[in-house]
């Protein structure tokens, strides 16, 4: 079984709806010196979770950890830290069966 990735809403992350499973690319504090083009070198992290709330201030998510990798946590991501966010399909169901 395959899942199609849902399209990114036209309004960007602000158009995401509560309950949607998403991946958010989040900009962390600058790391290191200014790069050659005069910009700043940033570090990034990705969060996977379900949208709890969307506001002009940012996103509030409930993380979706892999089974056995901890409990869901509530995380707020400020609007200024969001590089991109998009809906993703549900987690695949792992089925175990008798050995073949």
KEKE-3310 file (N, C-alpha, C; in steps of 0.2 Angstrom, whole numbers, plus 5000, padded with zeros to 4 digits):
npx = (5004:5003:5005:5000:5008:5000:4995:5004:4996:4989:4990:5002:5011:5002:4989:4987:4978:4971:4975:4981:4994:5011:5027:5039:5051:5063:5071:5086:5096:5109:5124:5141:5152:5148:5143:5151:5143:5138:5127:5120:5125:5114:5107:5097:5082:5070:5053:5041:5024:5007:4996:4991:4987:4986:4993:4996:5007:5014:5016:5008:5012:5009:5020:5025:5031:5041:5036:5040:5050:5049:5037:5023:5025:5021:5025:5029:5032:5039:5034:5044:5054:5050:5054:5049:5034:5024:5010:5010:5008:4999:5007:5015:5008:5014:5015:5015:5017:5015:5030:5037)
npy = (4994:5011:5028:5044:5059:5073:5088:5104:5117:5131:5143:5142:5137:5143:5140:5127:5114:5110:5094:5089:5079:5083:5089:5099:5111:5118:5133:5135:5143:5154:5147:5147:5157:5171:5168:5167:5175:5185:5181:5172:5157:5144:5132:5118:5109:5095:5093:5081:5080:5082:5095:5106:5119:5134:5150:5168:5169:5157:5139:5126:5110:5093:5081:5066:5053:5039:5022:5016:5026:5036:5047:5057:5075:5091:5105:5121:5131:5146:5158:5165:5155:5145:5137:5130:5120:5106:5095:5077:5060:5047:5038:5023:5007:4994:4977:4962:4945:4927:4918:4915)
npz = (5000:4996:5000:4994:4995:5003:4995:4997:5006:4998:5005:5012:5027:5036:5031:5035:5044:5060:5066:5055:5049:5049:5042:5048:5044:5053:5058:5067:5080:5074:5068:5069:5058:5048:5031:5015:5006:5014:5021:5035:5043:5046:5057:5055:5059:5058:5062:5065:5066:5073:5069:5081:5083:5074:5071:5069:5076:5075:5074:5083:5088:5091:5093:5084:5088:5083:5086:5102:5103:5113:5121:5114:5112:5116:5106:5102:5088:5083:5071:5064:5064:5056:5041:5031:5029:5027:5023:5027:5023:5033:5046:5041:5043:5052:5049:5057:5055:5053:5052:5035)
capx = (5000:5007:5001:5002:5009:4995:4998:5005:4991:4991:4992:5008:5010:4996:4983:4987:4972:4972:4974:4985:5001:5015:5034:5041:5058:5063:5078:5088:5100:5114:5129:5147:5153:5144:5145:5154:5138:5135:5122:5122:5125:5109:5106:5090:5079:5064:5049:5035:5019:5000:4995:4986:4985:4989:4991:5001:5014:5017:5012:5008:5012:5010:5025:5023:5037:5041:5034:5046:5055:5046:5030:5022:5026:5018:5030:5027:5037:5038:5033:5051:5058:5048:5057:5043:5029:5020:5007:5013:5004:4999:5013:5013:5006:5019:5011:5019:5013:5019:5036:5036)
capy = (5000:5017:5034:5050:5065:5078:5094:5110:5122:5137:5149:5140:5134:5147:5137:5120:5113:5106:5087:5087:5077:5088:5089:5107:5112:5123:5136:5135:5149:5154:5143:5148:5163:5173:5164:5171:5179:5190:5178:5168:5150:5142:5125:5116:5102:5094:5090:5078:5079:5084:5102:5107:5126:5138:5157:5172:5168:5151:5133:5122:5104:5087:5077:5059:5049:5032:5017:5014:5031:5041:5049:5063:5081:5098:5109:5128:5134:5153:5159:5167:5149:5141:5138:5127:5115:5102:5089:5071:5054:5044:5033:5016:5002:4988:4971:4956:4939:4921:4917:4912)
capz = (5000:4996:5001:4991:4999:5001:4992:5001:5005:4994:5010:5016:5034:5039:5029:5038:5048:5066:5065:5049:5051:5045:5043:5048:5044:5058:5058:5074:5081:5069:5070:5065:5056:5042:5025:5010:5003:5018:5025:5041:5043:5051:5058:5054:5062:5056:5067:5062:5071:5071:5070:5086:5083:5069:5073:5066:5080:5073:5074:5089:5086:5095:5090:5082:5088:5081:5091:5106:5103:5117:5121:5110:5116:5113:5104:5098:5083:5081:5064:5062:5064:5051:5034:5027:5032:5022:5025:5025:5024:5039:5047:5038:5048:5052:5051:5058:5053:5054:5047:5029)
cpx = (5004:5002:5004:5003:5004:4999:4999:5000:4993:4993:4999:5006:5004:4990:4983:4981:4974:4970:4978:4991:5005:5022:5035:5048:5059:5070:5080:5093:5106:5120:5135:5147:5148:5147:5147:5149:5135:5130:5124:5121:5120:5110:5099:5088:5072:5059:5043:5030:5012:4999:4989:4983:4989:4987:4997:5008:5017:5013:5013:5007:5012:5014:5022:5029:5036:5039:5041:5051:5052:5039:5029:5023:5023:5024:5027:5033:5035:5038:5040:5056:5056:5050:5051:5040:5025:5016:5010:5008:5004:5005:5011:5012:5011:5015:5016:5015:5018:5025:5034:5041)
cpy = (5006:5023:5040:5055:5070:5084:5100:5115:5128:5143:5147:5137:5137:5143:5129:5120:5109:5098:5084:5085:5080:5087:5097:5107:5119:5126:5137:5141:5148:5150:5145:5155:5165:5170:5169:5176:5185:5187:5175:5161:5147:5134:5123:5109:5101:5091:5087:5077:5081:5091:5102:5114:5130:5145:5161:5171:5162:5145:5129:5115:5099:5082:5069:5055:5042:5027:5015:5020:5037:5043:5056:5069:5087:5102:5115:5130:5141:5154:5161:5161:5144:5142:5135:5122:5112:5096:5083:5066:5051:5039:5026:5011:4996:4982:4966:4950:4933:4921:4913:4906)
cpz = (5000:4997:4997:4996:4998:4999:4997:5000:5002:4999:5014:5022:5037:5037:5032:5043:5054:5064:5059:5052:5046:5046:5043:5048:5048:5058:5065:5074:5076:5072:5065:5062:5050:5036:5020:5007:5007:5023:5032:5040:5048:5051:5057:5058:5059:5061:5063:5068:5068:5073:5075:5085:5078:5071:5069:5070:5078:5073:5081:5087:5092:5091:5089:5082:5085:5087:5095:5106:5108:5117:5117:5115:5112:5112:5100:5094:5081:5073:5061:5061:5058:5044:5029:5031:5027:5025:5023:5026:5031:5040:5044:5044:5047:5054:5052:5058:5055:5049:5041:5028)
residu = (UNK:UNK:UNK:UNK:UNK:UNK:UNK:UNK:UNK:UNK:UNK:UNK:UNK:UNK:UNK:UNK:UNK:UNK:UNK:UNK:UNK:UNK:UNK:UNK:UNK:UNK:UNK:UNK:UNK:UNK:UNK:UNK:UNK:UNK:UNK:UNK:UNK:UNK:UNK:UNK:UNK:UNK:UNK:UNK:UNK:UNK:UNK:UNK:UNK:UNK:UNK:UNK:UNK:UNK:UNK:UNK:UNK:UNK:UNK:UNK:UNK:UNK:UNK:UNK:UNK:UNK:UNK:UNK:UNK:UNK:UNK:UNK:UNK:UNK:UNK:UNK:UNK:UNK:UNK:UNK:UNK:UNK:UNK:UNK:UNK:UNK:UNK:UNK:UNK:UNK:UNK:UNK:UNK:UNK:UNK:UNK:UNK:UNK:UNK:UNK)
# end
